[in-house]
Amino acid sequence: MKRDLGGLLVLVLSVFLAFPAAVGAKEIKAGFVYVSPVGDAGWSYAHDIGRQAIEKLDNVETSFVESVPEGPDAERVLTNMARRGHNLIFATSFGFMDPVIKVAQQFPDVIFMHCSGFKRADNVGTYFGRMYQPRYLSGMVAGAMTKSNILGYAAAFPIPEVIRGINAFALGAQAVNPDVQVRVVWTKTWYDPALEKEAAKSLLDVGADVIAMHQDSPGPQVAAQEKGVYSIGYNTDMSNFAPDAHLTAPIWNWAKFYEYIVETVQNGTWTSEDIWWGLDKGVVDLAPMSSKVPQEIQDKVLAKKEEIMSVKTDVFVGPVYDQKGEVRIAEGATATDAEMLSMDWFVQGVVGTTQ
């Protein structure tokens, strides 16, 4: 029987050209560890949207474990993921940091990415977003909309990430309303809807008429809705939970980051580094503003957003004073990343302690 070698060659070549990305592409089995349930409508939900985005990519398989407490349980979950063949693991809460470092030593061929931490290793990188940038913008909205000049802030833990966000929010509010103050209540939890709602109520009781938050649930939003005042969300657009109260929210778009990491792992260019992206990368953003916010305020906020995105300015630009009235950032100076990442003090106009 005569073989048509030319036709066979054409067929093989056409198959190769039809699937160039599959040839030599690294198979990714990515695991995600969440500190709260994916149905929290907040932090873990936002991360899971990013997970779903990369699951659609070629040669990528994902799984997740939700509601993992920070501490020994995290170490167990991370170990199990590595043993089950995950070659890329995302640990999405600050308190997972030490467990990540410990488990990574046992699995040197697995790449670990830790969100919001500061410890790295040869196979451990860190990632986060400059959430303080949209926090500042949301503060501008809150400062413009308050009538009592008291803004309430239900906050999780007094760590630099949260303190930095409160300070940015306060500076944004003061930029449009110098008389405003921000009152802070610590819940010492990331996800506890009932407790977070009660924290917001305590702020309403002292006269706050705009409630902001660094929490994972919409509890503070709901408290504002029930009281008939305004609210600023976090993590995602939570307007559905408080349609009459919601003004806007600093939000995450983790897909931008997760797609980048998968690409670097697949093409062999991944390296251990600290990644801190801002508004210009699209990882953080400001949710659409409510129609209740006057157009002139919306325009001012969006103009400031453009300035920050163009890197013409940033949030922590001096002079910036602390609660005691002492200069922390000199006039004309801009806080360095190191200074922001270690921030343990409140700006002037914030009422509360960093303990």
Secondary structure, DSSP 8 states (H G I E B T S, - for coil): ----HHHHHHHHHHHHHH-TTTTT---EEEEEE-SS-GGGSSHHHHHHHHHHHHHTSTTEEEEEE-S--TTHHHHHHHHHHHHTT-SEEEE-SGGGHHHHHHHHHH-TTSEEEEES----BTTEEEEEE-THHHHHHHHHHHHHH-SSSEEEEEES--SHHHHHHHHHHHHHHHHH-TT-EEEEEE-S-SS-HHHHHHHHHHHHHTT-SEEEEE-SSSHHHHHHHHHT-EEE--BS--TTT-TTTEEE-EEE-THHHHHHHHHHHHTT-----EEEE-GGGTSEEE----TTS-HHHHHHHHHHHHHHHTTS--S-BS-EEBTTS-EEE-TT-B--HHHHHT--S-BTTEES---
